């Protein structure tokens, strides 16, 4: 994926809370597209290997949640966390972490991640196909800045984290003189 390139068009299958649905699981399926998430606004997308995994759950996602208001001050309307997990897992993860600001995108089939060029095998960890860790600043569906962790490869022995951290993105925005 390069800068100044549109994010790929993908339809995501989401689960949305709906009080009209009776029973213990008041959710319904709803299709959302990349247009729904990224068109007509500045957004931050960060992607990580998996819900409920150590670095993702204790550092990356919680830090984006804590620093969300700083990104809003820089003109971003939304911060999205994407993972190659299904909607049920992503919803449970968001609930477990008590998320209020960062929105989760379930790329259950990995289609978006594959089209972004970030789908890697993590068979060495028993994960199968997952997303490489990255972040992107997106303006009206176009990637304007890219933050990809070093070592993009299948079955990587390490899990680099730093380039795609919210702290690094904020430092870059300040260095670039962003509002």
N, C-alpha and C positions, 0 to 999 in steps of 0.2 A: 504494500500500500504506500502510495506516495502522497505528498502534500498537494493540495489543490485538485484532488480527485474526489468525486462524489462517493459517499458510502454506498455499498451495494443495496439494491432493493430486495428486501426480504420480508416475509410475513411471519410474525412470531405468534405462537399460540399462548395466550395468557389466561390466567385464572383471576377473575375479578369478583370481589365480595358483592353479593346481591341479596339484600334483605327479603326479596320476594321468593327466594329459593328456601324451601323448608328443609328441615333435618339438621343433622350435626355438621354438615359441610356446606354452608350457604354461599357457594361460589358457582360461577358459570364461566364457560369458555368465551373468550373474546379475542378476535384477531386484531393485532396491531402491526403496523408496517414501519419500516424505517422512516417513511414520510411522516407518520404520526409522531415519532420521537424527535426527528432532527430537522424537519422543514420549518423555515420561518423563524428560527431562533438560534442563539449561540448555546451550545451544550458542551459538556465534558463527558466523554465516554471512557471508562476504564474497564479493562477486562482482566480476569484472573483465572487461575486453574480450577478452582472449585469451591462451592459453598461448604461451610463447616470445616475447611482446612485451616491449619494453624496460622500462617502469615496472613492469609486472606481475612480470617475472622478476628485476629487480635491486633492487626496493624492496619492493613490497607483500607478495608471498608470502614472500620471505625474512625480512622483518621480523616477520610473523605467526609464522613458524617460530621465530625467535629469542625472541620474547616469549610464546610459548605457555604456559610455566610461570607467568607472571604472570597469565594469564587463569584458569588452574586455581586459583590462590590466591584469585581472586574468585568461585569457585564454578562455573566453566564446565567441563563434562566433555569437550567436543569443540570443535574449531575446523575449519570446513569452508570450502574455497575452491571456488566454483562458476564455471564459464565455459561459454559456448555453444561448446563444442568436443566432439568425439566422445571416447569412452572410450580409444581408442588414443592419441590426442594427449595427453590428460590423464595417462595412465599414463607415457608417454614423458617428459613434462614433469616429473612428480614424480620420476622416476628421474634425470633430468638435473640436477635441483636437490638431489638427495640428501635428500628430505623424510623425516622420521622421525615427526613429530608432527601436523602439519596434514594433514587428509584431503581429497582432491580429489573433487569431484562433477562429472561430465560431463553437461551439459544439452544434448546433441547436437542435439535438435530445437528447443531454445529454449522449450519449452512452459512450464516452471517460470518462466523469466525473463519470458515474456509475461504469465503469470498474476500475477506479482508487480508488473507494470506497469513493468518495467525494460528491456524489449526495445527497442533502437534500431537504426536503420540506420546502418551505418558504410561505406556504399558509397564515400564520398569517400576512404577508405583502402584500398579493395579487399577489405574484410572481409565485407560483407553484413550480415545481422542479428546483433547481438551484445548483450551485457549492458552496461548503464550501470554505472559503478563505484559500489558501495554496500556497506554492512555492516549487519547486524541482530543484535541480541541477542534470542535466542529462548528462551522458557521453555515447555517441554512443547508445542511446536508453535505458540505464540502469540508474535508480535513484541512485545517489551516496550520496545525502543529502536531507533531507525532512524537511520542515518548515510548520507545520500545526497549525492553530490557535486553542486555547483551546475551549472546549465546543461543539465539533462536534455533532450536533443533529438536528432533525427535529424541525421546528418552534421555533428556539432559540430566546429568547427575546432580546438578545444583538447581536452586530455585532463586535466581537473582531477583533482587527487589531494591529499588532505589530510584532509578530513572523515572518510573511510572508512579512514584509516590506523590501524594498531594503536596507535600512540602517542596519537592523539586519543581513541580508544575507552578506553584505560587512563586518560587524564587525566579523561575524563567519569566513569568509574566511581569514581575517587578523589574527584572533586568531589561526586558523588551520595552519597558515604559508603558505597559498597558494601564488603562485607567484604574 
